[in-house]
Amino acid sequence: MEVRFATSQLQKTMSGSSTLNRRFGDIGARKIRTRLSQLEAADSLADLRSLPGRWHELTGDRAGHLAADLHQPFRMVLRPAEPVPRTDDGSLDWARVTTVIITEIADYH
């Protein structure tokens, strides 16, 4: 799957091991690198549903985004690239999402 980043600053943070470790600690940095590897190895979002990380769609003011667990309380938040593929009932078609944009690492609870 193609992985993009919402900002160049986020991409820089996510690609630097020392930056990740400083910001999120060793465990957090390792989880972030694992989730990035999972995304890059997947053919589509559907491949992630059965993997660790509890990949899930968000609701409310974060509708249209997805998240994966990192280390408590942080989540990797991402969204499908446009155009967003939908099923006949209007829900996200996980099997046809092949490009995602990581928007943030956040504690949104």
C-alpha positions, 0 to 999 in steps of 0.5 A: 500500500502507498503511505503518504503523510499529511504534512512534511513535518509529520513525515520527517518525525515518522522517518527519524528513529531518534525523533520517534524515540524522543517523542514517543519513547522506545515502546511507542517508536517501535509500535509506530514503526510496526504499524508503518511496516504493516501499512507498507506491506499490505495490498489494501486496508482489508489486509490489516483488519486481522492484524494486531493494532485494532485497525478501526474506523472513527466516528463523530468529528473524526468520521472518514478517518481510521486509527490503529492502536499504538501504546496507550493512549496513542493512536495512529490516525489516517484517512484513505486518499481521494477518491474514497472507495465506497461499497453499495451501502455507502460504507468504506470499501477497505479492500479498494483502499490502496493509498492512505494518508497518515494525519497524526499520532494522537491521544484523542480520548 
